[in-house]
Amino acid sequence: MKNNTIHGFYAEGICDRPMLKVAITGPESTGKSTLAEKLAAHYQAVWVPEYARDYIGRLDRPYTIEDIEAIAHGQLALEAQAQTKHVPLLFADTDLLVLKIWTEHAFGYCPAWIAEKLQEQDYNLYLLMGVDLPWEPDPQREHPHLRQYFYDWYKSELQALGVPFAEISGQHEARLQLACIQVDALRQAHNLL
């Protein structure tokens, strides 16, 4: 397993401690954005929003593979900016695994540089969101009938990457509670409680 810490100053810049990074990942309409925002508020941490939502919302045409590459660059830039904050936790409302699966499903391949960057991601924990929440229609969502298929794909990819992940299921408050248990265990393992 990789060394998954980023060093940054917090506690008013007095001590050098690891910034722990948690990625919220999984299929569409599984509460990723809601959970990321709630976790950031609960832990007074940094939340990196999903760059794709605004990007796709501004398009007046179908997206292309080039758009997804631009989204990947934008997501990486948002996360790099967030890592300059002086807090012990960062919650990412998506990651390059989402973009890899998206491109492979939509276009039949993933650009090599995205796959390479995915291997370099340094999250301490992934929260894989289950598909037991009701589907919420949204113009940007495409596959209500394939959520279990995508969930299984995400799980397989996380296992292949050999990264720590926890499966999060249940309704909204139950998801938050399960996620907090996982994040607290991570914090305790890094002596950050």
N, C-alpha and C positions, 0 to 999 in steps of 0.2 A: 504494500500500500504506500501511496505517496505521502510525503510530509505536507499536510494540508493547512499550514498556517501562513498567514501574511503578517508581517510585523508592522504595527502602527502604534502611535502614541495615543493614550486616552487617560482618563482620570486626570483631566486638566493638564495633560502633557508631561506629567511627572514620571510615569513609569512606562517601560516598554513591555507591552503584552501582546499576545497574538490576537488578531482580529479573526473571529470565527465567521465562516461563510456558509450559509444554508441556501440551497437552491430548491425552489418549489417547482416540481415538474409533473408532467402527466398529460393526459388527453384534454381535449376541449371541454369546457363547461363542467369543470370539476372543482371550481372554487379556488384556483391558484392565486388569482389577484386578491381576492377577499382575504384569504389566509395570510398572504405575504404582508398585506397592509395591517391586519390585526396583530400579527406577530411583532412587526416593527413597533407598533404602538405599545403593545404589552411590555416589550423589553427596552423601550426607548432606544431603538436601534435604527439603522439605515435600511430603507426599503428601495430596491431598484425596480422600477416599474417595467412593464413589458413594452419595449420599443416598437414592436410590430403593430400594436393596436393603433397608435397614432399614425404610423407610416401608412398602413393599409387604409386607414380611414381617409387619408388625403388623396389616395389614388382614384382616378376617374376611368380606370381600365382594369382588366384582370392583371393580377400580379405575375411576375416572371421570376425566373431563377436569379436574375440580376437584382431584382427587388429583395429577394430573400438574403442575398449576399450583403446588400446595403443594410438590411435589418440586422444582420449578424454584426457588422461593423458598428452600427449604432448601439446595439445592446452591449457590446464590449466597451464602448466609450462611456456609456452610462455607468457601467459597473466600475470602471477605472476611476471615474470621477467620485463615485460613492466611497471608494476605498480610501479617499483622502480625508474622510470624516474621522473625528476622534471618538469613536465608539467601539465597543468590544464585539458587536454583532452586526452582520449584514445579511439581509434576506433578499434573494433575487427571485423576482416573479417570472422567471423563465431562464433558460440556459441554452447552450449550443446543442444539447441533446434534442430539444424541441425543434430546432432548425434542421438538424440532421434528419430526423424522422419526417419532418414536413417536406423537405426537398426530395427525399427518397420516395415518399409516397406520391407526391405531386408530379415529379419530373423523372423519377427512375434512378436518380443518382444524387449524391451529395458532393458539392465542390470539395476538392481535396483539402484546401486550407481550413475549411470548417471542421472537417473530420480530424485534422491535425490539432487544431486549437481545442477541440473537445477533449482530446487525450491530455492536454496540458491544463485543463480546468482544475482548480484547486479548492473545491468545496469540501468542507469538513463533513457535510451531511446533505443528502438529498431527501426530500420529502416527496414521495410518489403518491399523488392524489388518486383515490379510488373513484370508480364510476357510479357510485351508489347515490349521488345527488341527482335530482331530476334535471333533465336537459333544459337549458334556458336558451330559447331562440335568440339569435344575434346575427346581423347581416355578415359578420366576419367568420362565423362558424360554419363548417362545411359537412361534418360527418356524424350526425346524431346516431346513426345505426352502426357505427364502427368503433364506439368507445371502448368496448371490451377488447377488441382486436388491438387497438392502439395501446391500451393499458398493458396488455401482455407484451407488446413490442417494447414499450418503455422499460418494463421490468427485466426483460431479456437483455436489453442494452446496458442497463445499470449493472446487472450481474456480470456481463462480459467486461465492463470497464473495471470491475473489482473495487467499486467505491462503496462507502457506507451509505445505506439508504433505509428508510422506514416507510412502510405503507400506511397511509392515512385514509381512514374511511369514517362513515357515520355522517350524521347531519351536521349543520354548521357549528354549533357550540361543541359537539363531540369532537369534531375535527380539530378545533382550536385546542381543546384539552389534550388530545393525543399528541398534537404537534408540540405543545409546551412540555409534555413529559419527555419527548425526544430531545428537545433543545436544552432542557434542564440537565439531562444526562450528559449531553455534549459539554455544556458549561462546567459541570462537575468534573468530568474527565480532564478538562483543561484548567482546573482550579480557578474557575471564574465565578463561582457562586458566592 
